Amino acid sequence: MNPNQNTSYTPEQLQQLIIAPHSDNKMEQFAKISKIPYEKDGPRSQLLALFWKTLYEPFISRTDNKPSYLEINFKQMNGKFRTQYYELNDKNLLRAANVSLAKNEGDCVYYGVNPRIEVRKHDEDKYEMKATNSGIDLSSVLWLDVDIKSVEATTPKEAKEFILQLLDEKMPFSPSIIVDSGNGFHVYFLLDQPYDSKQVSTICARMEKHIGIADHCHDASRIMRMPGSVNRKDPNKLKRTRFVRWENVRYSLDQFEDLPAIETIHSSLHMQKIELPTLYNLEPFPESELRERIKKDKRLLHKLNTKSIEEYLDTFASSSMRDKTRSGRDFHITCQLLKEGFTPEEITRTFISTPVGDKVRENWEDRGESAALSYMTKTIENALRTMAEEERHSKISVKIIDRPRY
């Protein structure tokens, strides 16, 4: 990092920067600011506070005096998460930006995309905790999370270029804000007013389905990596997050109603819900026991021991496998484990104890146990619904209704 970099961005200059038309120079300025060392009330803090002010403007300008809260999450060096809340106002947003970026000198930092209606605290110890979906009632933004691992490309740069091109082709409107998260893009469409969070989440899910390579992250309580922070997921490969697009255009929710609807599966298992035990109470699955249990697919044990998505695709992906992501791989393997007679709990044990479960373990490490459990629950429930549809149609091959995966 060059200590002689110009850090003399005034608040007025930053305000002019974010309202300026999109241009190469604007992107260069964002990249430059992302490399400035952290200082209290410095350009990185000011820009982050302006981002939150833009994101939450429909809440800040409300006249009903109902408080809303920004949720910040720190993933500490010991792997544990710590949560803090800040009531939405200009002073608190800058304060939250300063605290977050200072903590980012050692911790990974995340924020809640949607404002929280209250501060969630532990019943007994009273420490602040992550919000759940029930703690969010309104939303003023649509969001997508697209990982470069979802794209077949020779370099990260090529993958990012493909994603941006796909957004232009697939999305009905240009995103308001795009953040390079280090491993992909966080995409935001600002809304003109707060809307029911369930309606917004549904539109986000439809956008995910439409673009085809986005992560499943449309839950209202979603946390995202903080813009302007350093991505410390891999301590040996630190990556700076930065804005690559910022246009203050806002949309109404009904402008997105033409997105393809998510087809509903009607089957005996469609409404089946599963409940997994806490991950800490699950014992790893011994390989010897896996070997004994697997009877139908002799290659399944090899699939479970495949260490990367690239190796998996090279070795096992058929020409009809359309979802060439880790989520698609996990869905495929879950279907096969169900056919082998594994229970949902046994499937979860298998994923947390074999190389193929890298995405589950990353969710657990980066976002906590609840995120990992949510991912496994959705994967298994989707597999159960798909297998029920397979049975209903009396077909040998699995038929995907919600989204083709393989």
C-alpha positions as CSV (number, residue, x, y, z in Angstrom):
1,M,0.0,0.0,0.0
2,N,1.5,3.4,-1.0
3,P,1.7,5.6,2.0
4,N,1.9,8.7,-0.3
5,Q,-1.6,8.1,-1.7
6,N,-3.9,11.1,-1.7
7,T,-6.4,10.8,1.1
8,S,-7.8,14.3,0.8
9,Y,-11.4,13.4,-0.1
10,T,-13.8,15.8,1.6
11,P,-17.4,14.7,2.4
12,E,-18.6,17.1,-0.3
13,Q,-16.3,15.5,-2.9
14,L,-17.5,12.0,-1.9
15,Q,-21.1,13.2,-2.3
16,Q,-20.3,14.5,-5.7
17,L,-18.6,11.3,-6.6
18,I,-21.6,9.0,-5.8
19,I,-24.0,11.2,-7.8
20,A,-21.7,11.5,-10.8
21,P,-22.6,9.5,-13.9
22,H,-21.1,6.0,-14.3
23,S,-17.6,6.3,-15.9
24,D,-14.1,4.7,-15.9
25,N,-12.9,7.6,-13.8
26,K,-15.6,7.1,-11.2
27,M,-14.6,3.4,-10.9
28,E,-10.9,4.4,-10.6
29,Q,-11.8,6.8,-7.8
30,F,-13.7,4.0,-5.9
31,A,-10.7,1.7,-6.4
32,K,-8.3,4.3,-5.1
33,I,-10.5,5.0,-2.0
34,S,-10.6,1.2,-1.2
35,K,-6.8,1.2,-0.9
36,I,-6.6,4.1,1.5
37,P,-5.5,3.0,5.0
38,Y,-8.3,3.1,7.6
39,E,-8.6,6.3,9.6
40,K,-11.4,7.5,11.8
41,D,-13.9,9.6,9.8
42,G,-11.6,9.1,6.7
43,P,-12.7,8.6,3.1
44,R,-13.5,4.9,3.5
45,S,-15.6,5.5,6.6
46,Q,-17.4,8.4,5.0
47,L,-18.1,6.4,1.8
48,L,-19.4,3.4,3.7
49,A,-21.7,5.7,5.7
50,L,-23.0,7.2,2.5
51,F,-23.7,3.8,1.1
52,W,-25.8,2.9,4.1
53,K,-27.5,6.3,4.0
54,T,-28.4,5.6,0.3
55,L,-29.5,2.0,1.0
56,Y,-31.7,3.0,4.0
57,E,-32.9,6.4,2.8
58,P,-36.6,5.4,2.7
59,F,-36.3,4.4,6.4
60,I,-34.3,7.4,7.5
61,S,-36.8,9.8,5.9
62,R,-39.9,8.1,7.5
63,T,-42.2,10.4,9.4
64,D,-43.8,7.8,11.7
65,N,-40.8,8.0,14.2
66,K,-40.5,4.2,14.2
67,P,-36.9,3.3,14.9
68,S,-35.0,1.0,12.5
69,Y,-31.6,-0.6,13.2
70,L,-28.4,-1.4,11.2
71,E,-27.0,-4.8,12.2
72,I,-23.2,-5.3,12.1
73,N,-21.6,-8.7,12.4
74,F,-17.9,-9.3,13.2
75,K,-16.3,-12.7,12.5
76,Q,-13.5,-12.6,15.0
77,M,-10.1,-14.3,14.7
78,N,-11.3,-17.1,17.0
79,G,-14.1,-17.9,14.5
80,K,-16.9,-16.6,16.7
81,F,-19.4,-13.9,15.6
82,R,-20.2,-10.8,17.5
83,T,-23.2,-8.6,16.7
84,Q,-23.8,-4.8,17.2
85,Y,-26.9,-2.7,16.4
86,Y,-27.0,1.0,15.5
87,E,-30.2,3.0,15.2
88,L,-30.4,4.5,11.7
89,N,-29.4,8.2,11.6
90,D,-26.4,10.1,10.0
91,K,-24.3,10.2,13.2
92,N,-24.8,6.5,14.0
93,L,-24.0,5.4,10.4
94,L,-20.6,7.1,10.5
95,R,-20.0,5.7,13.9
96,A,-20.9,2.2,12.7
97,A,-18.6,2.7,9.7
98,N,-15.7,3.7,11.9
99,V,-16.1,0.8,14.3
100,S,-16.6,-1.7,11.5
101,L,-13.6,-0.7,9.5
102,A,-11.4,-0.5,12.6
103,K,-12.4,-4.0,13.5
104,N,-11.8,-5.1,9.9
105,E,-8.1,-4.7,10.6
106,G,-8.3,-8.2,12.0
107,D,-11.9,-9.4,11.6
108,C,-14.2,-10.1,8.7
109,V,-17.2,-7.7,8.8
110,Y,-20.7,-8.0,7.6
111,Y,-23.9,-6.0,7.7
112,G,-27.6,-6.7,7.5
113,V,-29.0,-5.8,4.1
114,N,-32.4,-4.9,5.5
115,P,-33.0,-2.7,8.6
116,R,-34.0,-4.6,11.8
117,I,-37.1,-3.6,13.7
118,E,-35.5,-4.1,17.1
119,V,-32.3,-5.0,18.8
120,R,-32.3,-8.8,19.3
121,K,-30.7,-9.9,22.6
122,H,-30.0,-13.2,24.3
123,D,-32.8,-13.9,26.8
124,E,-30.5,-14.5,29.7
125,D,-27.0,-13.0,29.0
126,K,-28.5,-10.0,27.1
127,Y,-25.7,-9.9,24.5
128,E,-26.7,-8.7,21.1
129,M,-27.5,-11.5,18.6
130,K,-28.1,-11.8,14.8
131,A,-31.6,-11.0,13.7
132,T,-33.9,-13.7,12.2
133,N,-36.4,-13.2,9.4
134,S,-39.1,-12.3,12.0
135,G,-37.0,-9.3,13.0
136,I,-37.4,-7.7,9.5
137,D,-40.7,-6.4,8.2
138,L,-39.8,-4.0,5.5
139,S,-37.1,-3.7,2.8
140,S,-36.0,-0.9,0.4
141,V,-33.6,-2.8,-1.8
142,L,-33.4,-5.9,-4.0
143,W,-30.1,-7.9,-3.8
144,L,-28.1,-10.6,-5.5
145,D,-24.9,-12.4,-4.5
146,V,-23.0,-13.9,-7.5
147,D,-19.8,-15.8,-6.9
148,I,-17.1,-16.2,-9.6
149,K,-17.0,-19.9,-8.7
150,S,-20.4,-20.2,-10.4
151,V,-18.8,-19.3,-13.7
152,E,-16.5,-21.5,-15.9
153,A,-13.6,-19.1,-16.7
154,T,-9.9,-19.3,-17.0
155,T,-9.3,-16.3,-14.7
156,P,-11.2,-14.4,-12.0
157,K,-11.1,-11.3,-14.3
158,E,-12.8,-13.2,-17.1
159,A,-15.4,-14.6,-14.7
160,K,-16.2,-11.1,-13.4
161,E,-16.6,-9.7,-16.9
162,F,-18.9,-12.6,-17.8
163,I,-21.1,-11.9,-14.7
164,L,-21.4,-8.2,-15.5
165,Q,-22.3,-9.0,-19.1
166,L,-24.9,-11.5,-17.9
167,L,-26.5,-8.9,-15.6
168,D,-26.8,-6.6,-18.5
169,E,-28.5,-9.3,-20.6
170,K,-30.8,-10.9,-17.9
171,M,-31.9,-8.1,-15.6
172,P,-34.8,-5.9,-16.7
173,F,-33.0,-2.8,-15.4
174,S,-29.5,-1.7,-14.6
175,P,-28.4,-2.3,-11.0
176,S,-28.2,0.8,-8.8
177,I,-25.1,-0.4,-7.0
178,I,-22.6,-3.2,-7.6
179,V,-19.9,-4.1,-5.1
180,D,-16.9,-6.3,-6.0
181,S,-16.8,-8.6,-2.9
182,G,-13.4,-10.0,-3.8
183,N,-14.9,-13.3,-4.9
184,G,-17.8,-12.0,-7.0
185,F,-20.4,-9.3,-6.9
186,H,-23.1,-8.0,-4.6
187,V,-25.8,-6.4,-6.7
188,Y,-28.3,-4.0,-5.4
189,F,-31.5,-2.5,-6.9
190,L,-32.6,0.5,-4.8
191,L,-36.4,0.7,-4.2
192,D,-38.4,3.9,-4.0
193,Q,-40.0,3.1,-0.7
194,P,-40.1,0.3,2.0
195,Y,-42.0,-2.8,0.8
196,D,-43.1,-5.9,2.7
197,S,-39.9,-7.9,3.2
198,K,-41.6,-11.2,2.2
199,Q,-42.6,-9.7,-1.2
200,V,-39.1,-8.4,-1.7
201,S,-37.5,-11.7,-0.8
202,T,-39.8,-13.4,-3.3
203,I,-38.6,-11.0,-6.1
204,C,-35.0,-11.6,-5.1
205,A,-35.6,-15.4,-5.4
206,R,-37.1,-14.9,-8.8
207,M,-34.0,-12.8,-9.8
208,E,-31.7,-15.6,-8.6
209,K,-33.7,-18.1,-10.7
210,H,-33.7,-15.9,-13.7
211,I,-29.9,-15.2,-13.8
212,G,-29.2,-18.8,-13.1
213,I,-25.8,-18.5,-11.3
214,A,-26.6,-16.4,-8.2
215,D,-26.3,-17.8,-4.7
216,H,-29.5,-18.6,-2.8
217,C,-29.4,-15.6,-0.4
218,H,-32.8,-14.0,-0.7
219,D,-33.8,-14.5,3.0
220,A,-34.8,-11.2,4.6
221,S,-32.2,-11.5,7.4
222,R,-29.3,-11.8,4.9
223,I,-25.9,-10.4,5.9
224,M,-23.4,-9.3,3.2
225,R,-19.7,-8.5,3.3
226,M,-19.2,-4.8,4.0
227,P,-18.3,-2.6,1.1
228,G,-14.9,-1.0,1.5
229,S,-13.7,-3.7,3.8
230,V,-10.9,-6.2,3.3
231,N,-12.1,-9.8,2.5
232,R,-10.1,-11.9,5.0
233,K,-11.7,-15.2,4.2
234,D,-8.3,-16.5,3.1
235,P,-5.6,-14.9,5.4
236,N,-3.0,-15.6,2.7
237,K,-5.1,-13.9,-0.1
238,L,-6.6,-10.7,1.2
239,K,-9.0,-9.0,-1.2
240,R,-10.3,-5.5,-1.1
241,T,-14.0,-5.0,-1.7
242,R,-15.0,-1.9,-3.7
243,F,-17.8,-0.2,-5.5
244,V,-17.8,-0.8,-9.3
245,R,-21.1,0.9,-10.0
246,W,-23.1,3.5,-8.0
247,E,-26.0,5.1,-9.6
248,N,-28.8,6.5,-7.4
249,V,-31.6,5.2,-9.5
250,R,-34.6,3.8,-7.6
251,Y,-37.3,1.4,-8.8
252,S,-40.8,0.4,-7.7
253,L,-41.2,-3.2,-6.8
254,D,-43.9,-3.8,-9.5
255,Q,-41.3,-3.0,-12.2
256,F,-39.9,-6.4,-11.5
257,E,-43.2,-8.3,-11.7
258,D,-42.4,-9.5,-15.2
259,L,-39.6,-11.7,-14.0
260,P,-40.3,-15.4,-14.5
261,A,-42.3,-16.9,-11.6
262,I,-40.9,-19.8,-9.6
263,E,-42.9,-22.9,-10.6
264,T,-44.5,-24.7,-7.7
265,I,-44.1,-28.4,-7.2
266,H,-47.3,-30.3,-6.2
267,S,-46.5,-33.6,-4.6
268,S,-46.9,-35.6,-1.4
269,L,-43.5,-34.4,-0.2
270,H,-43.8,-30.7,-1.4
271,M,-44.7,-29.4,2.1
272,Q,-42.3,-31.8,3.9
273,K,-40.1,-29.9,6.3
274,I,-37.1,-31.2,8.1
275,E,-35.4,-30.1,11.3
276,L,-31.7,-30.8,11.7
277,P,-30.0,-31.0,15.1
278,T,-27.3,-28.5,16.0
279,L,-24.1,-29.2,14.1
280,Y,-22.0,-29.3,17.2
281,N,-23.9,-32.4,18.3
282,L,-23.4,-34.3,15.0
283,E,-20.7,-37.0,14.9
284,P,-18.6,-37.3,11.7
285,F,-19.4,-40.2,9.5
286,P,-16.6,-42.8,9.4
287,E,-15.5,-43.6,5.9
288,S,-15.7,-47.3,6.7
289,E,-19.4,-46.9,7.6
290,L,-20.0,-44.9,4.4
291,R,-18.5,-47.6,2.4
292,E,-20.8,-50.2,3.9
293,R,-23.9,-48.0,3.5
294,I,-23.4,-47.1,-0.2
295,K,-24.7,-49.8,-2.4
296,K,-26.3,-48.3,-5.5
297,D,-23.7,-45.8,-6.8
298,K,-20.2,-47.3,-6.6
299,R,-18.7,-43.9,-7.5
300,L,-20.5,-42.0,-4.7
301,L,-17.7,-42.4,-2.1
302,H,-15.3,-41.0,-4.7
303,K,-17.6,-38.1,-5.3
304,L,-17.8,-37.4,-1.5
305,N,-14.0,-37.3,-1.4
306,T,-13.5,-35.0,-4.3
307,K,-11.7,-31.9,-2.9
308,S,-12.7,-29.2,-5.4
309,I,-15.7,-28.3,-7.6
310,E,-13.3,-28.2,-10.6
311,E,-12.2,-31.8,-10.0
312,Y,-15.8,-32.8,-9.4
313,L,-17.0,-31.2,-12.7
314,D,-14.0,-32.7,-14.6
315,T,-14.7,-36.2,-13.3
316,F,-18.4,-36.6,-12.7
317,A,-20.4,-33.8,-14.5
318,S,-22.5,-35.0,-17.4
319,S,-23.3,-32.9,-20.4
320,S,-26.8,-32.3,-19.1
321,M,-25.5,-30.9,-15.7
322,R,-26.6,-27.3,-16.0
323,D,-25.9,-26.0,-12.5
324,K,-22.1,-26.3,-12.4
325,T,-21.8,-24.7,-9.0
326,R,-21.1,-26.1,-5.6
327,S,-24.8,-25.8,-4.8
328,G,-25.6,-27.8,-7.8
329,R,-23.0,-30.4,-6.8
330,D,-24.4,-30.6,-3.3
331,F,-27.9,-31.0,-4.5
332,H,-26.9,-33.8,-6.9
333,I,-25.0,-35.7,-4.1
334,T,-27.9,-35.2,-1.6
335,C,-30.3,-36.8,-4.1
336,Q,-28.0,-39.8,-4.4
337,L,-27.6,-40.1,-0.6
338,L,-31.4,-40.1,-0.2
339,K,-31.6,-42.9,-2.8
340,E,-29.0,-44.8,-0.7
341,G,-31.4,-44.6,2.3
342,F,-29.6,-41.8,4.2
343,T,-31.7,-39.7,6.6
344,P,-31.4,-35.9,6.6
345,E,-29.3,-36.0,9.7
346,E,-27.0,-38.6,8.2
347,I,-26.7,-36.5,5.0
348,T,-25.6,-33.5,7.1
349,R,-23.1,-35.7,9.0
350,T,-21.7,-36.8,5.7
351,F,-21.3,-33.2,4.4
352,I,-19.5,-31.9,7.5
353,S,-17.1,-34.8,7.5
354,T,-16.1,-35.3,3.9
355,P,-14.2,-33.0,1.4
356,V,-17.3,-32.4,-0.7
357,G,-18.9,-30.4,2.2
358,D,-16.6,-27.4,1.7
359,K,-19.5,-25.0,1.1
360,V,-21.3,-26.1,4.2
361,R,-18.2,-25.7,6.3
362,E,-17.5,-22.3,4.8
363,N,-21.0,-21.2,5.7
364,W,-20.5,-22.4,9.2
365,E,-17.2,-20.7,9.5
366,D,-18.1,-17.4,7.8
367,R,-21.7,-16.9,8.8
368,G,-22.3,-19.2,11.7
369,E,-24.1,-22.4,12.5
370,S,-27.6,-21.1,11.6
371,A,-26.4,-20.3,8.0
372,A,-24.9,-23.7,7.5
373,L,-28.0,-25.4,8.9
374,S,-30.3,-23.3,6.7
375,Y,-28.2,-24.3,3.6
376,M,-28.4,-28.0,4.4
377,T,-32.1,-27.8,5.2
378,K,-32.9,-26.1,1.9
379,T,-30.7,-28.5,-0.1
380,I,-32.3,-31.6,1.5
381,E,-35.9,-30.3,1.2
382,N,-35.3,-29.4,-2.5
383,A,-33.9,-32.9,-3.1
384,L,-36.9,-34.5,-1.4
385,R,-39.3,-32.5,-3.5
386,T,-37.5,-33.4,-6.7
387,M,-37.5,-37.1,-5.8
388,A,-41.2,-36.9,-5.1
389,E,-41.7,-35.4,-8.5
390,E,-39.5,-38.1,-10.0
391,E,-41.7,-40.7,-8.4
392,R,-44.9,-39.0,-9.6
393,H,-43.7,-39.1,-13.1
394,S,-42.3,-42.6,-12.8
395,K,-39.0,-41.6,-14.4
396,I,-35.6,-42.9,-13.7
397,S,-33.7,-39.7,-14.2
398,V,-34.3,-36.8,-11.7
399,K,-36.4,-34.0,-13.1
400,I,-35.8,-30.5,-11.7
401,I,-38.8,-28.2,-11.5
402,D,-37.6,-25.2,-9.6
403,R,-34.2,-24.9,-11.4
404,P,-32.3,-27.4,-13.5
405,R,-29.2,-28.5,-11.6
406,Y,-27.8,-31.5,-13.4
